[in-house]
Amino acid sequence: MKSQNSACIILLFFLICSLLVFPVISFGQDTERDDTLKPYTSCHFDNGLRIIQIDSLPKNVKSRPIKTAKGNKKVSLADGYRIMVSYKNSSDWFANIKAEKSFAADYEQDKENVIENLKWTTSNEKGMESQDPIKVNFNGYEGYKINRQTLTGNILGVYVLFSDAEHTITTIYFINQNPKNKRFQRIEEWQTLRDEFLISYTGCINQNRKS
């Protein structure tokens, strides 16, 4: 029981950190930003999900800390947005997205660091579907995932997707919901909704880049 409580605290810590890195700043106020990350912020979905909050990275934040088996590391931040997604008329989040652009010189090391962070997380967790991050590919965005085996804890899964051409790292935290308001009651239902969202979201990003 003690180890399970510790695991929940670890995942909750990651979510809290991800929220604190991005204070609420209205999207569009910063005219000096380039357009690299804008395609990540303006997607629409057919299944009731919607983007309801977009927070931009403060100019003075140039990196964020992460934990690895080799100690604390950093991910560089040339730009970034936190994008919160939920179902219409729901008070619970479905996903917390961090779309981040690395400094070009740091991008490869940033990729390695976030993968090592996923490895560190799974090594400190119980009830995961795998003890190592699993490779994924959604509409050309390659990356890694870690997921829980059951609907327990605050975070059900974490996906990290890379765009080498634009030096971007997108981290998606899938958030467990209040049992009374859930759109999913079984792990299989959540897995279907999760994958549908990832396919739709990455497809939308590609379409936005073309327009």
HELIX and SHEET records of a PDB file:
HELIX    1   1 LYS A    2  VAL A   21  1                                  20    
HELIX    2   2 LYS A   38  TYR A   40  5                                   3    
HELIX    3   3 ALA A  104  ASP A  106  5                                   3    
HELIX    4   4 TYR A  107  SER A  123  1                                  17    
HELIX    5   5 ILE A  187  LYS A  210  1                                  24    
SHEET    1   A 7 LEU A  49  SER A  56  0                                        
SHEET    2   A 7 ASP A  79  TYR A  87 -1                                        
SHEET    3   A 7 TRP A  93  LYS A 101 -1                                        
SHEET    4   A 7 THR A 168  ILE A 175 -1                                        
SHEET    5   A 7 ILE A 155  SER A 163 -1                                        
SHEET    6   A 7 TYR A 141  ASN A 147 -1                                        
SHEET    7   A 7 ILE A 134  PHE A 138 -1                                        
SHEET    1   B 2 SER A  63  THR A  68  0                                        
SHEET    2   B 2 GLY A  71  SER A  76 -1                                        
END                                                                             
